[in-house]
């Protein structure tokens, strides 16, 4: 069996749309030596229809037409529990509740039994917690595009949440924008290697002498600005470390050690987006009433379409919001418009992480 690629490897985002669209089922998403999924085509079964190439959102840019100029808001849920348990202000949860209340479905990323991240579909409000919070490792999209299309064709509303490349992949797969689809992406710094992430968890399991029970990035026990990583273990012990001392976050935010190669030249930056709404942490937010900035989390909400504006307006009784200018929104969120370059020690780290302890390698790199 000969295996071939659809696109140059360094450009592939791993969105998985090609595997969903292949009419002959001959494309598998396979992990490479860095832990990232890439499409592999079984040439023995390939009928050379070219649909995978025509659907790739990197090869074929999505045309954005008739969208209004984007508008920005600082916002948060008035439900204190939702706000605390969300990465920023809980706007995703409020949107999800709204869609489900209309008899709809929500597609987003959850942890599986191995604490890896995968996309799934829910239609029960109690399951929103599964999709809440940032997860900082690339999600396996699986068959999510096919599942979403089936629901849309049943004339049910769907909220899809994913990275900008996954959102573009969904539109490419569908071939058009459905009236019953609310597409939400987020300001993405880059997708981290599942292998590096698992090695991080294994290092902590060895230190705490117990399997991991729950992973919670950006826990707010010490506030939103100085967010921490919380890991719960089966033996009842807990690990806490803030953004400056948790070694996974240090390797990601300071040294750029394990992001996907395509993220260093992302094709989906800027504000000409196919999504209806873009979410992020509103870092550096300046509220009209400074006393309202209680360090509990503030969402940056960027409205990209009339449909996005309609649904955001539907939340007015559930949220607090202030309109802001795009310049202030981007000032401390430059990942909205710029890619993060890979770290100089990226290959050094990834070449060693298979055989050495995650924490030891990071500590060594810090001392270089």
C-alpha positions in Angstrom: 0.0 0.0 0.0 1.4 3.4 -1.0 0.5 6.3 1.2 0.3 9.9 -0.2 -0.4 13.3 1.3 -3.0 15.9 0.3 -1.0 19.0 1.1 2.5 19.9 2.2 2.8 18.6 5.7 3.9 21.9 7.2 0.8 23.6 6.0 -1.7 20.9 7.2 -3.8 22.0 10.2 -5.1 18.5 11.0 -8.7 19.8 10.8 -9.7 16.3 9.5 -12.3 17.5 6.9 -10.6 15.4 4.2 -11.2 12.2 6.1 -14.9 13.2 6.6 -15.5 14.1 2.9 -13.7 11.2 1.2 -16.4 9.2 -0.6 -14.4 6.0 -0.6 -13.3 6.1 3.1 -9.6 5.8 2.2 -8.2 8.7 4.3 -7.1 8.1 7.8 -5.9 10.7 10.3 -2.6 9.2 11.6 -0.3 10.5 14.4 3.2 11.4 13.3 6.3 11.2 15.5 5.4 14.6 17.1 2.0 13.4 18.1 0.0 15.4 15.5 -2.7 13.9 13.3 -2.2 14.1 9.5 -4.2 12.6 6.7 -2.9 9.6 4.9 -4.5 8.3 1.7 -4.5 4.7 0.9 -3.6 4.8 -2.7 -4.9 1.3 -3.3 -8.5 2.5 -2.6 -8.2 6.1 -3.8 -10.3 6.8 -6.9 -8.5 10.2 -7.6 -11.8 12.1 -7.4 -9.9 15.2 -6.0 -12.7 16.0 -3.5 -10.2 16.0 -0.6 -8.1 18.7 -2.3 -11.2 20.7 -3.3 -12.5 20.7 0.3 -9.2 21.5 2.1 -9.7 24.9 3.7 -6.0 25.7 3.4 -5.9 25.1 -0.3 -9.3 26.7 -1.0 -9.9 29.8 1.0 -13.5 30.4 2.2 -15.1 33.4 0.5 -16.7 35.8 3.0 -19.4 37.9 1.5 -21.9 40.5 2.8 -20.7 40.3 6.4 -20.8 43.6 8.4 -17.7 45.1 9.9 -16.8 43.2 13.1 -17.9 44.6 16.4 -16.3 43.8 19.8 -17.7 43.5 23.3 -16.5 42.8 26.8 -19.0 40.4 28.4 -19.6 37.8 31.0 -22.4 35.5 32.3 -24.4 36.8 35.2 -24.4 33.3 36.6 -21.5 33.3 38.9 -21.0 29.5 38.8 -20.9 29.5 35.0 -18.4 32.4 35.0 -16.1 30.9 37.6 -16.1 27.5 35.9 -15.4 29.0 32.4 -12.1 30.0 31.0 -13.1 33.6 30.6 -16.6 35.0 31.1 -18.8 32.1 30.2 -20.3 33.4 27.0 -19.9 30.0 25.2 -22.1 28.4 27.9 -24.8 30.9 27.6 -24.8 30.5 23.8 -24.9 26.7 24.2 -27.9 27.0 26.7 -29.7 29.2 24.2 -29.3 26.7 21.3 -30.3 23.7 23.4 -33.3 25.6 24.6 -34.4 25.8 21.0 -34.2 22.0 20.6 -30.7 22.3 19.1 -27.3 20.7 19.4 -23.8 21.8 20.4 -20.6 20.5 18.8 -17.4 21.2 20.7 -14.3 19.7 22.3 -14.3 17.4 25.4 -11.9 15.3 27.3 -12.1 11.5 26.6 -11.3 8.7 29.0 -7.6 9.2 28.4 -7.8 12.9 29.0 -7.1 13.6 25.3 -9.4 16.0 23.5 -12.0 15.1 20.9 -15.0 16.8 19.3 -18.5 15.5 20.1 -22.2 16.6 19.9 -24.5 17.2 22.9 -28.1 18.2 23.2 -28.6 18.1 27.0 -27.9 21.3 29.0 -26.3 19.2 31.8 -23.5 18.2 29.3 -22.4 21.8 28.5 -19.8 21.4 31.3 -18.1 18.8 29.2 -17.3 21.3 26.4 -16.6 24.2 28.7 -13.0 25.6 29.3 -9.9 25.8 27.2 -8.0 22.5 26.8 -4.7 23.6 25.2 -4.2 20.4 23.2 -5.3 19.8 19.6 -8.7 18.2 19.4 -9.4 15.1 17.2 -12.3 16.1 15.0 -13.2 12.5 14.2 -16.4 12.4 12.2 -17.8 15.6 13.6 -18.4 17.3 10.3 -20.6 14.4 9.1 -22.5 14.4 12.4 -23.1 18.2 12.2 -24.4 18.0 8.6 -26.8 15.2 9.5 -28.3 17.3 12.3 -28.5 20.4 10.1 -30.3 18.5 7.5 -32.8 17.5 10.1 -33.5 21.3 10.3 -32.2 21.5 13.9 -30.1 24.4 15.1 -26.5 23.7 15.7 -23.8 25.6 17.6 -20.3 24.5 16.4 -17.3 25.6 18.4 -13.7 25.0 17.3 -10.5 26.5 16.1 -10.6 28.8 13.1 -9.3 26.1 10.9 -11.9 23.6 12.1 -14.6 26.2 11.5 -13.4 26.8 8.0 -13.2 23.0 7.5 -16.8 22.7 8.5 -17.9 25.3 6.0 -15.8 23.7 3.3 -17.4 20.3 4.1 -20.9 21.7 4.1 -20.3 23.6 0.9 -22.4 26.5 2.1 -23.5 28.3 5.3 -26.7 26.8 6.7 -29.3 29.1 8.2 -29.6 26.9 11.3 -25.8 26.9 12.0 -24.2 29.2 14.5 -20.5 29.0 14.0 -18.2 30.1 16.8 -14.4 30.1 16.8 -11.9 31.6 19.2 -8.6 33.5 19.1 -6.1 30.6 18.9 -2.5 30.8 19.9 -1.7 27.4 18.4 -2.6 23.7 18.7 -0.3 21.8 21.1 1.0 18.2 20.5 -1.2 15.5 22.2 2.0 13.6 22.7 3.7 16.4 24.7 0.5 16.9 26.7 0.3 13.2 27.6 4.0 13.1 28.6 3.2 16.1 30.9 0.4 14.2 32.6 2.6 11.1 32.9 5.3 13.2 34.6 2.8 14.4 37.1 1.4 10.9 37.6 4.8 9.7 38.5 5.3 12.6 40.9 1.9 12.1 42.6 2.0 8.3 42.4 -1.5 8.2 41.0 -3.4 8.3 37.7 -4.9 11.6 36.6 -8.6 12.0 37.4 -9.4 15.4 36.0 -7.5 18.2 34.1 -8.5 21.8 34.5 -6.5 24.4 32.7 -6.9 28.1 33.7 -8.6 27.4 37.0 -9.6 30.7 38.7 -8.9 29.8 42.3 -6.2 32.5 42.3 -8.1 34.7 40.0 -8.6 35.0 36.2 -5.4 37.0 35.4 -3.1 34.7 37.3 -4.8 31.6 36.2 -3.6 28.2 37.4 -3.6 24.6 36.2 -5.4 22.2 38.5 -5.0 18.4 38.2 -6.9 16.0 40.3 -5.6 12.5 41.0 -7.4 9.2 41.7 -5.7 9.1 45.1 -7.4 12.3 46.2 -4.3 14.5 45.8 -4.4 17.8 43.8 -1.8 19.7 41.8 -2.0 23.5 41.5 0.5 25.8 39.6 0.0 29.2 38.1 0.8 30.2 34.5 4.4 31.1 35.4 5.2 27.9 37.2 3.2 25.1 35.5 5.7 23.5 33.2 3.2 22.7 30.5 2.1 26.3 30.3 5.6 27.6 30.5 6.7 25.4 27.6 3.6 26.6 25.6 3.4 30.3 26.5 7.1 31.2 26.9 9.1 28.7 24.9 6.7 27.7 22.1 7.9 24.1 22.3 5.1 21.9 21.0 2.7 23.8 18.7 1.7 22.3 15.3 4.0 23.4 12.5 1.2 25.0 10.5 0.4 27.3 13.5 3.6 29.2 12.9 2.1 30.5 9.6 -1.6 30.2 10.3 -3.9 30.9 7.3 -6.8 31.9 9.5 -5.7 35.1 11.3 -7.5 38.4 11.0 -11.1 39.4 11.2 -12.4 38.3 7.8 -13.7 35.1 9.3 -16.3 32.6 8.3 -17.5 32.3 11.9 -20.5 34.2 13.3 -18.8 34.8 16.7 -15.2 34.8 17.9 -14.5 34.3 21.6 -11.4 35.0 23.7 -10.2 36.2 27.0 -10.4 40.0 27.0 -6.9 40.6 28.3 -6.2 44.2 29.3 -9.9 45.1 29.3 -10.8 48.6 30.6 -14.4 48.6 31.8 -16.4 51.8 32.1 -16.9 51.1 35.8 -13.5 49.8 37.0 -15.1 48.4 40.1 -16.8 45.7 37.9 -13.4 44.3 37.1 -13.4 41.7 39.8 -10.8 39.3 38.3 -13.5 36.6 37.7 -13.1 36.5 33.9 -14.1 38.7 31.0 -14.9 37.4 27.6 -13.9 39.2 24.4 -16.8 38.7 22.0 -16.3 39.6 18.4 -19.4 39.6 16.2 -18.7 38.7 12.6 -22.1 38.3 11.1 -25.8 39.3 11.4 -26.6 35.8 12.7 -23.9 36.2 15.4 -25.3 39.5 16.4 -28.8 38.1 16.6 -27.8 35.3 19.0 -25.6 37.6 21.1 -28.5 40.0 21.5 -30.7 37.1 22.7 -28.5 36.8 25.7 -29.1 40.3 27.0 -30.9 39.1 30.2 -28.2 36.5 30.9 -25.0 38.5 30.5 -23.3 41.8 31.2 -21.7 43.5 28.2 -20.0 46.7 27.0 -19.2 47.5 23.4 -15.5 48.1 22.7 -13.5 49.1 19.7 -11.5 46.4 17.7 -8.2 48.1 18.5 -8.6 47.7 22.2 -9.7 44.1 21.7 -6.6 43.2 19.7 -4.1 45.2 21.8 -3.5 42.3 24.2 -4.8 39.6 21.9 -2.3 39.8 19.1 -2.8 36.1 18.3 -6.0 37.3 16.6 -3.9 38.7 13.7 -0.4 37.3 14.1 1.0 33.7 14.2 3.3 32.6 17.0 6.7 31.5 15.7 8.0 28.1 16.8 10.5 28.1 19.6 14.2 27.6 19.0 14.2 24.5 21.2 11.1 22.9 19.7 12.9 20.1 17.9 15.3 19.6 20.8 12.3 19.0 23.1 10.2 16.8 20.8 13.1 14.6 19.9 13.7 13.8 23.5 10.2 13.6 25.1 9.6 10.0 24.0 12.4 8.7 26.1 12.9 11.3 28.9 10.8 12.9 31.6 8.7 15.9 30.4 9.4 18.0 33.5 13.2 17.3 33.4 13.4 18.5 29.7 11.5 21.7 30.4 13.6 22.5 33.4 16.7 22.0 31.3 15.5 24.3 28.6 14.6 27.0 31.2 18.3 26.9 32.3 19.7 27.1 28.7 
